[in-house]
Amino acid sequence: MFNLGKPSYRRAVALVAFAAGAVAFTSSAVAAPLQPLFPFIVAPEQPPMAQPAPSEDDNATAELPARLKRQIVAYPTREAPGTVIIDTPNTYLYYVLGGGQAIRYGIGVGRDGFTWSGVQTITKKAEWPDWTPPPEMIARQPYLPRHMAGGPGNPLGARAMYLGGTVYRIHGTNAPQTIGTHVSSGCIRLTNQDVSDLYSRINVGTKVIVLPMERHAENPPGKRG
């Protein structure tokens, strides 16, 4: 019937086999497109993305008005060097240097109805502190988290200094635009840069004087007027 020995027939069979192999190769390549053609070439391994550590400078780019920038100013007072004085109405914090001078920091203070005054001492210091809102704050703002770990997103910012047995703190902030305003629930806030600077200067036991709203920096403690 067929002459299998003829060269023309053998060539036809070879062409059919080649075509079938090509189809099989193409199908396997489509089914597994990620298989390398040259498996002995290894692509370089990509290093994992590094997670940045919290930084005191996270809000350093916030540009404060000149009056709220950290600076040494004339500040006559009878309080000892190292004392902290909170000028609530003018939103300043003074760190007394002595010799009639102080370092002045811009701060955010309590909003209307949440200001307070008195004398306290620093009882605790913490870097990148956790935040646990007190029960009275939760009662006013039930949407607040019950606990928040320290870090750049934490409202207490880079540092916190705790005032006596109160719920108040001198702390940093993740909202530097609020410096110079009356916005908090009674805490004193500074930029992360400024609170880190202040933190390095004061110790547990430091005296803190919080002036009432009607008292001004132009009439500091120990100066009559």
Summary of the structure (lengths in Angstrom):
residues: 225
radius of gyration: 34.6
end to end distance: 129.7
largest distance: 129.9
contacts: 600
relative contact order: 0.20
helix: 21%
strand: 24%
